[in-house]
Every structure is written in structure tokens, then in C-alpha cells.
């Protein structure tokens, strides 16, 4: 089996664009949650989200911009950052074999919402000519493939909140097996439109706005947590056969060493600790690691009552006594829940935490839930943590698909 390196990272997030801005905000414990500024905000009950300061016209010419949903714009910008950082020097034959693996829960949700609002609210007689192309779930992956002339597998995964973790894991499998040598993998999501926000309101899983500070509304593992905060953005990684990366002198940002995938087959929204534990165990087994080797866990940690207690129980089930020794944090407390893009963004957070030996906190955790009694790095800023070699990133989802990724720091051998 081949080893798989990360040689490029790209980020568009509520905490900034580019990996440096993103991780600086995480380390400082800064929140990207804010009040929604939109013409439809008065129609919302929940008026907070983790939005991205982003102007598509700064990145794309008008003819192309009209063909790109906001989610595809995010993905292309993140992919460009990752490719520029990796500088993989591909010839035509190598590009023909390179793959694209993207996860998204809702695809071109803004384009779909705009189209239906025009059709039903404004009584438009016709849809925009690119409505199908901007709204389809595989649009972001397709545009990335076109941009870089990648002719290998071009796959989109939609498993709700674990989508991009699955995309990265499946790309890892193909490189590991020797099917390909390089891939762009990650996820994108842009769900902050009226229809999507109203749908999540109806599900009653969104956090209530903190009365003193809207930025403190997402409170994973806290006794007073009230739900998740929706976010938007994208994260893309260049994954590469480690030997190839070493031969060409690439800067290796970390190594992916494990991937676990399981399903909770009992209920479409209610998680189980057994299913989550199974995914973590499978990830450890594929990495050939004992649980005690994990030095940090980036938790799924949505801030809902059910998820946080169940995930805590699952970590205890897998890690035993080590569960109380391994630091755990939910970066969703800062960047919100990016749905299908969450797994990719949180893997980036995990990789950068290991690379920098700096573990991001779980902010807003003032009074822990008694059921959530692990070390959640409940502090204002990051924790220095020398010697962390292996880390785990959890992504769980409505529909029951659990995906877990394990990474390691750069190994000179």
C-alpha cells in the first residue's frame, strides 16, 4: 500500500480565506458567527450564521460568474489555493489520471433557491438558462476538473454532514491502492439562503442567539448549548502519493494514515455511539494504531443536545481510560457547521494543529454538560501541545453516515 501525503491546502471560511488566516483565527479563539445581513432576514426566527466575506467578482469574470453557484465559487478558489501551494508540476498524462473528489450536502442551493423565489414569488415566466448547471450537486467537482484538466475519476459525495470527509477518504483509498497518484479532494457548501435557513428552523436544531453576544451562540459540549449554527465555505486538499511528493521535493504538510466509514441504520436524524465508535475503530485499524497513539481529536461537536453527548460516549467507548487524557475540541464553536464541507474544513484544522503543535479550543464552553466530561480545551485560545504525532477528525451525519480520518505529522522517513 502507498502512503498518502497532503501537499496543498486551500480554505474559504467564515474565519478568513487561506489556511494562515483560518488557523490564526482558530488559535486565537475568534468566532466567525455573526448576525445575518440579508434582505430576507426579517423572515427568519434564527438570525445568526457563520458567513464568508466573499465577492465572487473579485475572482471570476462576469460570463463565468453567471455559471457558478456560490458553492462552486468557494470550491474553485479553495482548489486554486491548494494547487498553488502544492505546485504539483503535472504533465498531460499525469493530469489525465488525476482525480477530483468533492463532498457537498446541498450543492448549488443558492441557485435553486433564487430560481424558485423568482418562479413562485416574482411569477417569472422562465428560469435562468444555467439553472440546472448551477444547481446540480456535482457542479463544483466538474468545474475543478475542467479548470485543471484532471481526467481521472470526478466524483461528488453527498452524505449530509460527512460528505467531504467521505470524499477525502475515498480519494485516500484510491491513491493508497495505486489507482492514481494525485487528487484534489475536499468539500464546499453555501446554504445561507432563505429556503435552506427556514428548513433548518423547522427542524428545530439551530442554536438560539446568545443574548449577550451573538458570536458566542455556538456552545458545543456546554450545559446551555441550544443547537448548531449554520456556516458556509470550502476546503480543498491536494493528496499525493508520498514517494512522488518526496521525489519532486514537495512541502509535505502531513500524512493521511487512516479512514473509517460506518452507518447508523436505525434513525435518519438520531445518532448512536455504537455507529460512531465503529467508524473511529475502523479508522484506527486502517492506520494500524492503538487508541493511545492519538494525541488530539477534532470532534464533530455540533452543539446539539443529542450529538455532543453521543459523541462523548463514543469516544469513551473507543479510547477507554485514554479518553480523559486526549485533548478534544470542536472548532464548529468558531466557524459554525458547514454541513457537507465540515469534514474537509475540520481535517484542515486538524492537520494544521498537528503541524503547528497548537490545539484549537472549544470556545463558549463555560459550564460543561455533566455527560460531556472530557478535556475539551475549554479556554479562550489555543493550547500548546508538543509531541502530538497522530490526530483524528470526526464527521457524522443525518442519514447515519459516519466518517473518521486520521492524520499524522510530517515523517522524514
N, C-alpha and C positions, 0 to 999 in steps of 0.2 A: 504493500500500500504506500502511495505517495504521501508526503506531508504537505500541508496547505498553509501558505503564508498570506498575510494581509499586507499589501504593498501600497495601497492607496485608500484614502478616506475622504468622503465628501459629506457635508452636512448643511441642510437648510432647516433651521429650527426656531422655536419661539425664544431661544436664548442667544440667537445670533447665527450668522452664516459663516461657514468654515469651522473646522474642528477646533482651532485655537480659541475662537470666541465662545464656542459652545462649552468647551471644557473649563475655560476660565470662569464662566458663569456658574457651572456646576460646583467647582471648587470653592467659590465664594458663597455658595448657598443662595444665589439670586433666583427669584421667581419670574417666570415668563407669563404667569397668569394675570389677566387684566380684564377690565370691563370691555364688552364688545362694542365696537363703534361701527354701526351699520344702519342703513335706512329702515331695517325691519326690527331693530332692537326692541321697540315698544310692543311688539307682538310676542316677545319672549317672556317667560317667567324666570328662567335662568339666564342671567346676562353677563356671565363670565366665561372666558375661554383662554387658551394659550395660543394666541395668533402669531403669525410671522409678519414682520415688517418686510414686505417684498413687493417690488414693482417689476412685473414681467417685461415691460417695455424697455427696461434697462438691459435686458439680456437677449431679447428676440425682436427681429424686425416685424413690422405690422402684419405682413402676409402670413408669416409663420405663427405669430402670436394668436391669430384668429383660429388656428387649427389646434391650439394647445389648451386643454383644461389646466387649471391652476395646479392640479396634482402632477400633470406631465411636466409643467414648467419647473416645479420643485425638483422632480426626478432628474431632468436634464441638467440643471445647474449643479446638483449634488454629484452626478456622474462626471461632469466636466472637472470638478474639483478633484475627484478621486483619480481620474485618468491623468490629470496634470501632475498630481503628486507621485503616481506610480511610474509614469513615463515608460510604458512597457516596451516600446520600440518593436511593434509588431509588423512583420511583413504581410503581404497579401494572403499567403497560405495560412499564416497563424490567425489572421483576422477571420478567415473563413471557418476556422474551428472554434473560435471564441464564443462563449455563451453569455446570455443575459437572463437573469433570474430576478424577478420583481414581485414583491408582495404588496397587495392593497386590499383593503376591505370594501371600499366603496367606489374605486375607480374615479371616473370623471363626474363626481357628484355635483359639483358646481354647475357644470354644463347641463346636466339632466335637470337640476332644479331651475336654472334660468329658462330652459326650454318649456318646462311645464308651467312656470309662472307666466311666461309670455302667452302660452296657449290658453290657459284657463282663466287667469286674472285679467290679462290685457286683450283677450279674444283675438290673438294673432291668427291670421289665415294660413300661415305656413311657418315651419320650423326653419332655423338656420341650416344652410346646406351641409355644414360639417357636424351637425348634431350627433350623428351616430359615431363618427370618428373621434370626437372629443369626449363622448360619454363612455365609450367601451372600456372595460376593465384592463385590457391589455395594451391600451394606447401608450402608456409611459414606457413599457418594455419595448414596444415596437419602435418608438421614436429613438430610444437609446441605441437599438440595433442599427437603425438607419444612420444615425449620427456617426457611429464608429465602424460601420460596415462589418459588424460581427455576424458571421453566417452560421454559427453553431446553434444549439438549442436556444430558443427565445420563449421563455415560459413565464406565465403570470400565475401566482398562487393567491387564492382568496379564502383564507380560513379565519376570517374576522381578525381578532387582535393578535393572533400568532402568525399572520400571513408572511411578514418579512423575515421572521426567524425561520420559518419553513423554507422560504426562498433561499436564504443563505445556507441552511443546512443541506438542501438538495444540490446546490452548486458545489458545496464542500464534498459531498458524496461522489460527484462526477469527476472532480479533479483528483480526489483521493484514489479513485479506481483506475485512473489513467485515461478516462474517456475524453478529457480535454485538459489543457494546461493553464487556461486563464478564463476568468469570467468577471463580469460586473454583476454584483448581487446586492440587493437591499430592498427598500420599500418606500412608498410615498402615500400621502393621504392629505386631502383638503376637504374636510367635512363641515366647515363652518358656514353653512348656508341655512336659510330659513327652514326648508323641509327637513333636513337632517337634524338640526337642533330641536325642532318641535317633536320629531320622532323620538329622540333620546329623552326629552322631557316626559313624554308619555310613558316611557319605560321606567321612570322614577329611579334612575340610577345616578343622576347628576348631582354634584355637590351643591349644597346651599352656599350662597355668598357669605363669607366671613363679615360680620357686622363692622368690625374694627378695620379690617384690611383685606380687600378683595384678593390681593396677591397671596394671601395665606389660606385660601379656601380649600386647597387640596391637602388632606391630612392623613396620609397612609399610616396605618397601624395605631393611630391615636384613638382614644376612647370616644372623642367627639367627632370622629370622621363621619361625613354625611354622603359621600359618593365621589365619583370621578369628575375630572374637569377635561373636557374635550380639547385636543390640540391638533395642530397641523404641521406639516413639514415632510422632510425626506432625509434618508441617509443611504449612501451607496458605498460599497467596498469593492476594491479590486482584489480578487482572490487569485492566487497564482501557485503553481507547483513550486515548492520551496527550493528544489535544486535549480530550477530555471532562474528563479529570482536571485539566488546566490551567484550563479554563473554570470549574470549580467550586472552584478553589483548593486542591486536594488536596495533601497532602505526598507528593511522589514519591520513592520510596526507591531507584529505579534503573529502568533500561530493559532489557527483553529485546530483543536485536537479532539473534540467530541460533539456529538449531536444525538439527542434523544427525542423521540416522537411517540406520543400516545394519544388515546382518545378516551374521554369520559362519555360512555354511551348511555347514560341514564337520563339526562335532562338537558335541554338546549341552553339554559342560562345558569344552572346551578352547578358549580364546580365540586369536585371531590378531591380529598387529599390523596387518595389511592392513585387516581389518574395522574395527578401532578407529580407524586413521588415516583411513579413508574417512569415518567419522562426524564426526571433527574437521574434516576438509577441507570437508565439506558445510556444517557449522555456520559456518565462516569464510566460505564462499562466500555463504551466505544473509545473513550480516551485512555482506557486501562489505568484508571486512577482509583485509589481508595478515597472515600469522602474526606478524610483528614488532610488530603493534599490541597483542597480548595481553600484559598485564603480570602475570598470575597465573593458575595452573591449579590448581583443586581436583581432585585426581586421584581416580579410582575407588579405587585403593590399598588393596586388601583385606587385605594381609598374607599372602596365599598365595604360594607359590613361583612358580607359573605367571603369575598376574595381574600382579604387580609388574614382572617382567622384560619381559613382553609389552607392558605399557602404556608402560614407559620406551622401548622400541624404537619404539612407535607415535608417541610424542611427538617423538622424533628424526626419524622419517620425515616428519612434517608440518612441523616447525619448523626443521629444518636446524641451522645454527650457533646460531640463537636459542634452541634447546632448552637450551643450557647457561647462557643468560642469564636465562631466565624463571623466577621462583620457582614451585616446585611443592610442594604439601603434601597429605597425606592426613589429614583430620580424623577418619577412622574410628579412628585411633590413640587418640582420646579418647572418641568416642561410640559406637564399635562399628559393626557393619554392620546397618543397619535394613532390609535386603532391599528390598522394594518401596517403602519410604518413604525409602530412602537418597538418591535423586536430588533429592527435594524438600528434605530437610534440608541437603544439601550445597550446593544452589543458594542457600539462605538464608545459609549460611556464606560463600559467595562474594559475594553481594550486600552483606552486612554488612562483609566485608573491604574491598571497594571503597569503600563508603560511609565507612568509618572510616579508610581508608588504613592498615590494620593487617592483616597477613597471618598467619593462624594457623599454628602449627608442626606438624611431624610429630614427635610425642613418641616416646620409646623407641628412637630411631634412633641407636644408639651406634657400631656398626660397619657401614657400608654394604655391601651386596652389590656386588661389582665390576661386575656387569651393570647396576646401578642407580646411575648416576654423575651424576645431575643435581642441581640445587640444591633439595633437599627441605625447606629451612628446618628443619634438624635442630638444634633448640635448645629450651631449657626454656620459653620464652614466645614471644609474637608478635614479628614484625618490622615496624617502621615502614617504610612504603613510599609516600612522597609521589609523586603523579603517575600512579598506576595508573588508567587510564580504562576499559579493557576487560579482562574476565576470562572464563575458560572453566571449566565444570563438567562432568566426565566421569561417565557412568554406563553400565556394561557388565554383561552378564547371562548366566547359564546360559540355554541356548536360543539364544544368539548375538545378541540384540537390543542394539545399541549406540546410546545416545542422548547427545548432547552439546548443551549450552546455552551461549550466550554472552550476557553482560550488560555493561552499561556504567554508569558513574557518572551522576549526575543532570546533564542537559544543559539549561541555562537557555533554550536556543532551542527 
